[in-house]
Amino acid sequence: MATTHNVLILGASYGSLFGMKLLLAGHNVKLVCRTTNAEAINRNGIRVRLPISGRADHLEIDSRELPGQLSADVPQAIDPGKYDFGILAMQEPHYGAPGVRELLDEVAKRRIPCVSLMNMPPPPYLRRIPTIDVDSLDACYTDPSVWRNFNPNFMTLCSPDPQTFRLVEQGVTILQVTLPTNFKAARFESDEHTEILRSVQSHIGVARFYEMMELPVKLKVFDSVFVPLAKWPMLITGNYRCVKGAGAPSPIRDAVHADIDTSRAVYEWVASVCTALGAAPEDLVPFEKYAKAAQGLANPSSASKALYEGAKNIERVDRLVQTIASQRGMRSEVLDGIVARVDGLLAKNREGVAV
């Protein structure tokens, strides 16, 4: 009989997708979120709507029909010692919030192995890549101090490739998946923690909905620490190029396909940054595959939407890639322009000026 794991997930929005896969595989999940969201989840569970090949509509998965046990609570009520591993599914700026900061620090001090689902890789993970000067990256993070007590051996990164959005108008517990790709995780430093991750990969892989239907979105575990960095070319080429200046963000699809030659050049430049750090070509995703997937991304990126809605902080993967590239003597005028636009909009938001 497969071992049942108790999993702590910080973040109930994007974390609901990974949580649903764990629940389907028979594991128990605790979602960490705000009081109102926790109450709604404990009352109604979560529902995830997945596109299924051959179906015109989405298939809705209700957590209350799955074998694993789901519950939710506020960060102040969590005892990290009860969990086998953690999933970091909030956006990077949120980890400094009161309650979340203290919980994250307790997770770090107790050496709970953690899988980050952030687009922005946590500094402890980057310390596993010897070609990166992590100490020079503090300005890329909203509050780098929240990561100081993490041992890199207990942190890994999972590329959050599946695309989702929350159907807020239908309730905070409903998540719709628009691109049902796989989560791609790097192994932990230790064989023990990696074996936990590989066992979860296996459990998710064989789980079936009502014992019959195989669902998309799997977990794939890789030995290379560079595989999750394959998301960087996608983010810079699509997500951050949704930011056009004043007005409104463009859909990812348009950011990529409005000028496909520039998109290809940007994508391949970011990929070259990854290979300069030590990534092998097979660790990365070819531009053609990404461009095809981007055709189905009809919404702006979450980072760009947050900017235009007045966010004072967002995940700065654009600045992170720019800074890491500069360590290798590499520069992109397109990326410099992206960073300048994001800096400008954040400055206006912090000053209370309408974008």
KOLRO-623741 format. One line per 4 residues: for each residue y, x, z of C-alpha. Coordinates in steps of 0.05 Angstrom, whole numbers. Layout:
# KOLRO-623741
Y X Z ~ ... .
This chain:
# KOLRO-623741
0 0 0 ~ 69 27 -19 ~ 115 49 37 ~ 171 0 51 .
239 34 59 ~ 300 9 96 ~ 360 25 52 ~ 433 25 72 .
481 9 14 ~ 555 20 24 ~ 588 -28 -24 ~ 565 -99 -41 .
593 -105 -111 ~ 561 -52 -155 ~ 512 -39 -98 ~ 483 -108 -109 .
450 -87 -174 ~ 414 -27 -144 ~ 400 -70 -83 ~ 368 -124 -125 .
321 -73 -157 ~ 301 -48 -88 ~ 289 -119 -63 ~ 246 -134 -124 .
205 -72 -108 ~ 194 -97 -36 ~ 244 -53 1 ~ 293 -78 53 .
368 -72 40 ~ 429 -74 85 ~ 495 -83 47 ~ 559 -57 80 .
620 -97 63 ~ 679 -139 89 ~ 667 -194 140 ~ 677 -252 91 .
631 -221 40 ~ 578 -205 92 ~ 579 -277 116 ~ 571 -303 45 .
514 -256 30 ~ 477 -273 94 ~ 486 -347 79 ~ 471 -348 4 .
440 -281 -14 ~ 461 -246 -78 ~ 450 -266 -150 ~ 448 -217 -208 .
451 -241 -280 ~ 415 -195 -329 ~ 414 -196 -405 ~ 341 -200 -427 .
317 -182 -497 ~ 299 -245 -535 ~ 339 -292 -490 ~ 405 -323 -511 .
429 -330 -439 ~ 427 -284 -379 ~ 368 -287 -330 ~ 393 -300 -259 .
356 -264 -203 ~ 364 -294 -134 ~ 353 -245 -77 ~ 323 -301 -34 .
264 -304 -83 ~ 248 -230 -78 ~ 198 -196 -31 ~ 247 -149 3 .
293 -170 60 ~ 368 -171 49 ~ 424 -173 101 ~ 497 -152 103 .
545 -130 157 ~ 612 -96 169 ~ 612 -19 176 ~ 627 -21 251 .
561 -58 264 ~ 515 -8 228 ~ 468 41 262 ~ 452 92 207 .
392 117 246 ~ 354 54 225 ~ 353 73 151 ~ 311 120 109 .
366 135 59 ~ 435 111 38 ~ 467 90 -27 ~ 541 103 -36 .
564 48 -82 ~ 638 40 -65 ~ 692 71 -107 ~ 716 138 -81 .
784 116 -51 ~ 749 65 -6 ~ 712 115 37 ~ 774 131 77 .
784 59 100 ~ 779 45 175 ~ 707 32 195 ~ 680 59 130 .
705 129 146 ~ 671 129 214 ~ 606 102 186 ~ 605 153 130 .
617 209 180 ~ 560 184 224 ~ 514 182 163 ~ 534 254 148 .
523 278 220 ~ 455 245 224 ~ 433 278 160 ~ 414 213 125 .
397 230 53 ~ 447 195 7 ~ 448 177 -67 ~ 518 170 -94 .
530 117 -147 ~ 603 136 -154 ~ 633 157 -220 ~ 669 209 -178 .
616 258 -153 ~ 625 273 -79 ~ 645 345 -63 ~ 579 359 -26 .
541 344 -90 ~ 586 390 -131 ~ 571 446 -82 ~ 500 444 -109 .
529 471 -175 ~ 547 544 -163 ~ 591 548 -225 ~ 643 500 -194 .
697 523 -146 ~ 695 460 -102 ~ 748 484 -53 ~ 801 479 -108 .
785 405 -122 ~ 816 372 -60 ~ 875 344 -100 ~ 827 304 -144 .
803 263 -84 ~ 839 209 -46 ~ 818 239 21 ~ 771 299 15 .
765 304 90 ~ 716 245 93 ~ 663 289 60 ~ 670 351 103 .
610 338 149 ~ 560 327 93 ~ 507 379 81 ~ 498 386 5 .
422 387 15 ~ 426 314 36 ~ 468 290 -22 ~ 449 273 -93 .
484 238 -151 ~ 461 181 -194 ~ 497 167 -259 ~ 520 94 -254 .
508 78 -328 ~ 494 2 -322 ~ 558 -38 -333 ~ 573 -98 -289 .
627 -144 -265 ~ 632 -193 -207 ~ 640 -266 -224 ~ 693 -277 -171 .
710 -347 -195 ~ 638 -368 -180 ~ 633 -333 -113 ~ 633 -262 -86 .
557 -258 -87 ~ 546 -263 -163 ~ 543 -201 -207 ~ 535 -202 -282 .
506 -142 -319 ~ 535 -128 -388 ~ 499 -63 -405 ~ 429 -59 -373 .
417 16 -378 ~ 381 59 -327 ~ 406 94 -265 ~ 395 169 -275 .
390 209 -211 ~ 384 283 -197 ~ 332 305 -147 ~ 350 324 -76 .
346 397 -55 ~ 285 383 -12 ~ 218 361 -39 ~ 211 312 19 .
274 272 1 ~ 259 278 -73 ~ 191 247 -62 ~ 224 187 -29 .
268 179 -90 ~ 209 187 -138 ~ 168 136 -99 ~ 225 86 -105 .
229 102 -180 ~ 155 85 -185 ~ 161 21 -144 ~ 219 -4 -186 .
182 15 -249 ~ 121 -28 -234 ~ 156 -87 -201 ~ 155 -152 -239 .
195 -215 -231 ~ 147 -270 -211 ~ 92 -219 -224 ~ 101 -228 -299 .
169 -206 -326 ~ 192 -134 -331 ~ 266 -129 -319 ~ 314 -77 -347 .
353 -26 -306 ~ 305 26 -278 ~ 314 87 -235 ~ 299 154 -268 .
296 218 -227 ~ 309 286 -259 ~ 302 357 -236 ~ 368 379 -267 .
431 372 -225 ~ 470 364 -290 ~ 438 299 -315 ~ 486 253 -276 .
545 292 -305 ~ 527 261 -373 ~ 572 204 -350 ~ 634 249 -354 .
641 248 -430 ~ 633 173 -430 ~ 686 162 -376 ~ 738 207 -409 .
724 181 -479 ~ 723 107 -460 ~ 741 87 -390 ~ 803 129 -380 .
828 120 -452 ~ 835 46 -435 ~ 899 68 -401 ~ 953 63 -455 .
1017 62 -415 ~ 1058 -1 -403 ~ 1028 -69 -419 ~ 954 -80 -408 .
891 -37 -411 ~ 849 -40 -475 ~ 775 -56 -475 ~ 728 4 -473 .
702 -16 -541 ~ 771 -10 -572 ~ 788 54 -535 ~ 726 86 -567 .
725 54 -637 ~ 799 48 -654 ~ 798 123 -671 ~ 726 144 -675 .
742 216 -697 ~ 785 229 -636 ~ 733 196 -592 ~ 679 242 -619 .
723 303 -609 ~ 740 284 -537 ~ 668 267 -521 ~ 641 333 -549 .
695 373 -513 ~ 676 342 -445 ~ 603 355 -462 ~ 621 428 -475 .
652 431 -405 ~ 585 408 -377 ~ 546 459 -417 ~ 595 514 -395 .
576 496 -323 ~ 503 504 -339 ~ 479 437 -368 ~ 427 439 -423 .
439 396 -486 ~ 381 352 -466 ~ 416 335 -400 ~ 471 300 -439 .
475 237 -482 ~ 491 244 -557 ~ 558 215 -578 ~ 525 167 -628 .
484 135 -573 ~ 545 125 -529 ~ 588 99 -586 ~ 535 47 -603 .
531 24 -530 ~ 607 21 -526 ~ 609 -32 -580 ~ 584 -82 -528 .
636 -63 -475 ~ 688 -116 -488 ~ 725 -109 -421 ~ 773 -55 -397 .
745 -5 -347 ~ 750 -21 -273 ~ 794 40 -262 ~ 844 18 -316 .
845 -54 -291 ~ 858 -30 -220 ~ 917 12 -245 ~ 950 -46 -281 .
938 -91 -220 ~ 978 -44 -176 ~ 926 2 -145 ~ 956 61 -109 .
892 102 -114 ~ 834 102 -164 ~ 776 148 -178 ~ 805 209 -213 .
748 234 -256 ~ 801 250 -308 ~ 836 299 -261 ~ 769 326 -236 .
744 344 -306 ~ 812 373 -323 ~ 812 417 -261 ~ 739 440 -269 .
752 455 -343 ~ 813 497 -324 ~ 767 539 -280 ~ 730 558 -344 .
794 570 -384 ~ 784 505 -423 ~ 837 453 -441 ~ 843 388 -479 .
910 359 -501 ~ 879 290 -502 ~ 854 296 -430 ~ 922 324 -409 .
954 262 -438 ~ 905 216 -401 ~ 919 251 -335 ~ 994 246 -346 .
990 171 -361 ~ 947 157 -300 ~ 993 199 -257 ~ 1053 160 -283 .
1023 91 -270 ~ 1000 111 -200 ~ 1070 137 -184 ~ 1100 70 -205 .
1049 32 -164 ~ 1064 73 -103 ~ 1138 60 -113 ~ 1126 -14 -122 .
1151 -14 -194 ~ 1118 -64 -242 ~ 1076 -30 -296 .
